[in-house]
Amino acid sequence: MLYRTIGTTGVAVSEIGFGCGGNAGLMVRGGFDEQCRIVARALELGINYFDNAPDYGDGAAEENLGRVLKALHARPLINSKVEVRARDLDDIAGHVVRSAEESLRRLGIDCLDFLQIHNGPRAGPTTLEGRGYKTLSIDDFMRPGGALEGLRRVLRDGKARHIGFICRGGDAREVKALLDTRLFSMINVSYTLLNPTAGMRCPTGLEVDRDGGNVLGQAATRGTGAAIFSALAGGFLTDESVAGADRHPLARAVDREADATREAQRKAARLLPIAVECGWTLAQAAYRFVLSHPGVTTVLGGFSALSQVDELCAVSGAPPLNTRVLNQIDALWRSNFAAA
């Protein structure tokens, strides 16, 4: 396992991180023994960064990770998050502090290494309903009593060492405004072979749901690290998905008949021959692509099984994609993954 330093923090994290979210499902729906076995293997292979959130199983992922690490007598670097919902808008700063304290209790630790706002910044007013938390107005980040004030309190009180936030696409201007405060050490962002726009200008011809606005470049120039989530595009960039196989029992199910599912599988299938030619699985090729970007610090693996940990950790230290492979991928982008 190779390690990369997070921005200007001096903190070195493994190129492959451990994501505890519900898409892979292990830390939400897995059994304790299986969780221990897979986390122990990840630690053995050199993973030292674990990414969690209260929303993952309504706190279950934090509680489960805390129990597993206690049983293994391990203390890796831990990131968790704060979800700001409609009920929290009158006291966002206070909610950030309370959420951090609840995460510490569930994890069984005294201080988070990183704490992020799980809402992505957006222009215009905050519009949240029910349990929604995907975005938060940039004004609600920056205003007195807002999210940034809450994060400052957490840092002041020693409940977290570093802070960050999530980028969700279509938010490059707001991301820049937050990065310009020079307070944030780590962003989480999606950057994939299906949508590479978080790391580059959108290739001519490629259609994407949300333009990432090259926020990886913005973060790098400001000394901020970047953790990549959903590097497999929600599990579609795998050999198994292309073959139409069922997902792992712990993983979140997808609607096989949905147009979006079929389109993602079609695009992934166009990438598979490139991976095969390189001697990799499609998942390995997807991770190697992400790690080739100089602005990426770590890729968060969503692991459902032990074999997946071995498969993806093997990517660390592999050579970057060569020009010929990159040209093949670029041609697919420019054709919007059109059939040959």
C-alpha positions as CSV (number, residue, x, y, z in Angstrom):
1,M,0.0,0.0,0.0
2,L,1.2,3.5,-0.9
3,Y,0.3,6.6,1.1
4,R,-0.5,10.2,0.1
5,T,-0.3,13.3,2.2
6,I,-3.6,15.1,2.7
7,G,-3.0,18.6,1.4
8,T,-0.9,20.6,3.9
9,T,-1.9,18.6,7.0
10,G,1.1,16.3,7.0
11,V,-1.3,13.4,7.5
12,A,-0.5,10.4,5.3
13,V,-3.4,8.2,4.2
14,S,-3.6,5.0,2.3
15,E,-4.4,5.3,-1.4
16,I,-7.3,3.0,-0.8
17,G,-9.6,4.0,2.0
18,F,-12.5,2.1,3.6
19,G,-16.0,3.4,2.9
20,C,-18.6,2.4,5.5
21,G,-21.7,3.5,3.5
22,G,-24.8,1.6,2.7
23,N,-24.2,0.9,-1.0
24,A,-21.7,-1.9,-0.2
25,G,-23.6,-2.6,3.0
26,L,-21.0,-4.4,5.1
27,M,-20.8,-2.0,8.0
28,V,-24.6,-1.4,7.9
29,R,-26.0,-4.9,7.3
30,G,-23.1,-7.3,7.8
31,G,-22.6,-9.6,10.8
32,F,-20.0,-8.7,13.4
33,D,-17.7,-11.7,12.6
34,E,-17.7,-10.8,8.9
35,Q,-17.1,-7.1,9.7
36,C,-14.1,-8.0,11.9
37,R,-12.7,-10.4,9.3
38,I,-12.9,-7.8,6.4
39,V,-11.7,-4.8,8.5
40,A,-8.8,-6.9,9.8
41,R,-7.8,-7.7,6.3
42,A,-8.0,-4.1,5.2
43,L,-5.8,-3.1,8.1
44,E,-3.3,-5.9,7.2
45,L,-3.1,-4.6,3.7
46,G,-2.3,-1.1,4.9
47,I,-5.6,0.7,4.8
48,N,-5.5,3.4,7.5
49,Y,-8.4,5.7,6.6
50,F,-12.1,4.9,7.3
51,D,-14.9,7.0,6.1
52,N,-18.2,7.0,7.9
53,A,-21.4,9.0,8.5
54,P,-24.4,9.1,10.9
55,D,-26.7,8.6,7.9
56,Y,-25.2,5.2,7.2
57,G,-27.8,2.9,8.7
58,D,-29.0,5.7,11.1
59,G,-25.8,5.4,13.1
60,A,-25.4,1.7,12.7
61,A,-22.2,2.0,10.6
62,E,-20.5,4.1,13.2
63,E,-21.5,1.8,16.1
64,N,-20.4,-1.3,14.2
65,L,-17.1,0.3,13.2
66,G,-16.5,1.3,16.8
67,R,-17.1,-2.2,18.1
68,V,-15.0,-3.8,15.4
69,L,-12.0,-1.5,16.0
70,K,-12.2,-2.1,19.7
71,A,-12.2,-5.8,19.2
72,L,-9.2,-5.6,16.9
73,H,-7.4,-3.1,19.2
74,A,-7.0,-0.8,16.2
75,R,-7.2,3.0,15.8
76,P,-6.9,4.1,12.2
77,L,-7.8,7.5,10.9
78,I,-11.5,8.1,11.0
79,N,-13.7,10.6,9.1
80,S,-17.3,11.1,9.8
81,K,-19.9,13.7,8.8
82,V,-22.8,15.9,9.7
83,E,-26.1,15.8,7.9
84,V,-28.0,19.1,8.1
85,R,-31.7,18.6,7.7
86,A,-34.7,21.0,7.6
87,R,-35.2,20.7,11.4
88,D,-31.6,21.9,12.0
89,L,-31.7,25.1,10.0
90,D,-32.5,27.3,13.0
91,D,-29.3,26.2,14.8
92,I,-27.0,24.7,12.3
93,A,-23.8,25.4,14.3
94,G,-25.3,23.8,17.4
95,H,-26.4,20.8,15.4
96,V,-22.9,20.3,14.0
97,V,-21.5,20.2,17.5
98,R,-24.2,17.8,18.8
99,S,-23.8,15.5,15.7
100,A,-20.1,15.3,16.2
101,E,-20.5,14.4,19.9
102,E,-23.0,11.7,19.0
103,S,-20.6,10.3,16.4
104,L,-17.8,10.2,18.9
105,R,-20.1,8.3,21.3
106,R,-21.1,5.7,18.7
107,L,-17.5,5.2,17.5
108,G,-16.2,5.0,21.1
109,I,-13.4,7.6,20.5
110,D,-12.5,11.0,21.9
111,C,-11.7,12.9,18.7
112,L,-12.5,12.5,15.0
113,D,-9.5,12.9,12.7
114,F,-11.8,14.5,10.1
115,L,-15.3,15.8,10.2
116,Q,-17.2,16.9,7.1
117,I,-20.5,18.5,6.2
118,H,-22.4,15.8,4.3
119,N,-24.5,18.4,2.4
120,G,-22.9,19.8,-0.7
121,P,-22.8,23.6,-1.1
122,R,-25.4,25.1,-3.5
123,A,-26.4,28.5,-4.8
124,G,-29.7,30.0,-3.7
125,P,-31.7,29.2,-0.6
126,T,-31.6,25.8,1.2
127,T,-34.5,23.6,0.2
128,L,-34.7,20.5,2.4
129,E,-37.6,18.2,3.0
130,G,-38.0,15.3,5.4
131,R,-34.7,13.5,5.8
132,G,-33.1,15.2,2.8
133,Y,-29.6,16.6,3.3
134,K,-28.0,16.5,-0.2
135,T,-27.3,20.2,-0.5
136,L,-27.1,23.3,1.8
137,S,-27.0,26.9,0.7
138,I,-23.6,28.5,0.6
139,D,-25.1,31.2,2.8
140,D,-26.1,28.6,5.4
141,F,-22.5,27.4,5.4
142,M,-21.0,30.9,5.8
143,R,-23.5,32.9,7.9
144,P,-23.3,33.4,11.7
145,G,-24.6,30.3,13.3
146,G,-24.0,28.3,10.1
147,A,-22.2,25.1,9.3
148,L,-18.7,26.7,9.2
149,E,-19.2,28.2,12.7
150,G,-20.2,24.8,14.0
151,L,-17.1,23.2,12.5
152,R,-14.9,25.9,14.1
153,R,-16.5,25.1,17.5
154,V,-15.7,21.4,17.0
155,L,-12.1,22.2,16.1
156,R,-11.8,24.6,19.1
157,D,-13.1,22.0,21.5
158,G,-10.8,19.3,20.2
159,K,-13.6,17.0,18.9
160,A,-12.1,16.9,15.5
161,R,-8.6,17.6,14.1
162,H,-9.5,18.6,10.5
163,I,-12.7,19.5,8.7
164,G,-14.1,19.1,5.2
165,F,-17.2,18.9,3.1
166,I,-18.9,17.0,0.3
167,C,-19.0,18.1,-3.4
168,R,-22.0,16.8,-5.4
169,G,-21.5,18.4,-8.8
170,G,-22.9,21.5,-10.3
171,D,-21.3,23.4,-7.4
172,A,-17.9,24.5,-8.6
173,R,-18.4,28.2,-7.7
174,E,-19.7,27.4,-4.2
175,V,-16.9,24.8,-3.7
176,K,-14.3,27.5,-4.6
177,A,-15.9,29.9,-2.0
178,L,-15.5,27.3,0.7
179,L,-12.0,26.3,-0.3
180,D,-11.0,30.0,-0.4
181,T,-11.5,30.1,3.4
182,R,-8.4,27.9,3.7
183,L,-10.1,26.1,6.6
184,F,-10.8,22.8,4.9
185,S,-8.4,19.9,4.7
186,M,-10.4,17.3,2.8
187,I,-13.3,17.2,0.3
188,N,-15.2,14.1,-0.8
189,V,-16.1,14.1,-4.4
190,S,-17.3,11.6,-7.1
191,Y,-14.8,11.1,-10.0
192,T,-15.3,8.1,-12.3
193,L,-14.7,6.7,-15.7
194,L,-18.4,7.5,-16.5
195,N,-18.2,11.1,-15.3
196,P,-14.6,12.5,-15.0
197,T,-15.7,16.1,-14.8
198,A,-14.6,16.6,-11.2
199,G,-11.0,16.3,-12.5
200,M,-11.1,17.9,-15.9
201,R,-13.2,20.0,-18.3
202,C,-16.1,17.9,-19.6
203,P,-14.9,16.2,-22.8
204,T,-16.8,17.4,-25.9
205,G,-19.6,15.0,-26.7
206,L,-19.8,13.5,-23.2
207,E,-23.2,13.8,-21.5
208,V,-23.2,13.9,-17.7
209,D,-25.9,14.5,-15.1
210,R,-23.8,16.9,-13.1
211,D,-20.6,18.7,-14.1
212,G,-18.0,18.3,-11.4
213,G,-16.3,21.6,-12.4
214,N,-12.7,20.3,-12.0
215,V,-13.0,20.7,-8.2
216,L,-10.0,18.4,-7.8
217,G,-7.8,21.0,-9.4
218,Q,-9.3,23.7,-7.2
219,A,-8.7,21.7,-4.1
220,A,-5.1,20.8,-5.1
221,T,-4.1,24.5,-5.6
222,R,-5.4,25.3,-2.2
223,G,-3.6,22.5,-0.3
224,T,-6.8,20.5,0.3
225,G,-6.9,16.7,-0.1
226,A,-9.6,14.8,-1.9
227,A,-11.3,11.5,-1.1
228,I,-13.1,9.9,-4.0
229,F,-16.5,8.2,-3.3
230,S,-18.5,6.0,-5.7
231,A,-15.4,5.4,-7.9
232,L,-17.3,2.4,-9.3
233,A,-20.3,4.6,-10.2
234,G,-22.6,3.0,-7.7
235,G,-21.2,-0.5,-8.4
236,F,-21.7,-0.5,-12.2
237,L,-18.0,-0.4,-13.1
238,T,-17.4,-4.0,-12.2
239,D,-17.1,-7.2,-14.3
240,E,-20.0,-8.7,-12.4
241,S,-22.3,-5.8,-13.2
242,V,-21.5,-5.9,-16.9
243,A,-22.2,-9.6,-16.9
244,G,-25.6,-9.0,-15.3
245,A,-24.8,-10.9,-12.1
246,D,-26.7,-10.3,-8.9
247,R,-25.1,-7.9,-6.5
248,H,-23.6,-9.2,-3.2
249,P,-26.4,-9.9,-0.7
250,L,-25.1,-7.1,1.6
251,A,-25.0,-4.5,-1.2
252,R,-27.9,-2.1,-2.0
253,A,-30.1,-3.5,-4.7
254,V,-30.7,-1.7,-8.0
255,D,-33.7,-1.8,-10.3
256,R,-32.5,-4.0,-13.2
257,E,-35.3,-2.7,-15.5
258,A,-34.7,1.0,-14.9
259,D,-33.4,3.0,-17.9
260,A,-30.6,4.5,-15.7
261,T,-29.4,1.0,-14.8
262,R,-29.4,-0.3,-18.3
263,E,-27.6,2.8,-19.5
264,A,-24.9,2.6,-16.8
265,Q,-24.3,-1.1,-17.7
266,R,-24.1,-0.3,-21.4
267,K,-21.5,2.4,-20.8
268,A,-19.5,0.1,-18.4
269,A,-19.5,-2.7,-21.0
270,R,-17.8,-0.3,-23.5
271,L,-15.0,0.1,-21.0
272,L,-14.5,-3.5,-20.1
273,P,-12.3,-4.4,-23.1
274,I,-9.9,-1.7,-22.2
275,A,-9.5,-3.1,-18.7
276,V,-9.1,-6.6,-20.1
277,E,-6.4,-5.4,-22.4
278,C,-4.5,-3.9,-19.4
279,G,-4.8,-7.2,-17.5
280,W,-7.1,-5.7,-14.9
281,T,-10.7,-6.2,-13.8
282,L,-13.0,-3.3,-14.7
283,A,-13.1,-2.2,-11.0
284,Q,-9.3,-2.2,-10.9
285,A,-9.1,-0.1,-14.0
286,A,-11.6,2.4,-12.6
287,Y,-9.5,2.8,-9.4
288,R,-6.3,3.1,-11.4
289,F,-7.9,5.8,-13.4
290,V,-8.9,7.7,-10.3
291,L,-5.5,7.3,-8.6
292,S,-3.8,8.7,-11.8
293,H,-5.1,12.1,-11.0
294,P,-2.6,14.2,-8.9
295,G,-5.3,15.8,-7.0
296,V,-6.7,12.6,-5.5
297,T,-5.5,11.6,-2.0
298,T,-7.5,8.4,-1.5
299,V,-10.2,6.3,-3.1
300,L,-12.9,5.1,-0.8
301,G,-13.6,1.4,-1.3
302,G,-17.1,0.2,-0.7
303,F,-16.4,-3.4,0.4
304,S,-19.0,-6.1,0.7
305,A,-16.6,-9.1,0.6
306,L,-13.1,-9.9,1.5
307,S,-12.2,-10.7,-2.1
308,Q,-13.1,-7.1,-3.0
309,V,-10.6,-5.7,-0.5
310,D,-7.8,-7.9,-2.1
311,E,-8.9,-6.9,-5.6
312,L,-8.8,-3.2,-5.1
313,C,-5.9,-2.9,-2.7
314,A,-3.8,-4.5,-5.4
315,V,-4.2,-1.4,-7.5
316,S,-2.2,0.7,-5.1
317,G,1.3,1.4,-6.5
318,A,0.3,0.2,-10.0
319,P,1.7,2.4,-12.9
320,P,-0.6,5.2,-14.2
321,L,-2.7,4.7,-17.3
322,N,-0.6,5.1,-20.4
323,T,-1.3,7.5,-23.2
324,R,-2.8,4.9,-25.5
325,V,-5.3,3.7,-22.9
326,L,-6.2,7.3,-22.0
327,N,-6.8,8.0,-25.7
328,Q,-9.1,5.0,-25.9
329,I,-11.1,6.2,-22.9
330,D,-11.2,9.8,-24.3
331,A,-12.6,8.4,-27.6
332,L,-15.4,6.7,-25.7
333,W,-16.2,9.9,-23.8
334,R,-16.3,12.0,-27.0
335,S,-18.7,9.5,-28.5
336,N,-20.8,9.4,-25.3
337,F,-20.0,5.7,-25.1
338,A,-21.6,5.0,-28.5
339,A,-21.6,1.5,-29.8
340,A,-18.6,0.6,-32.0
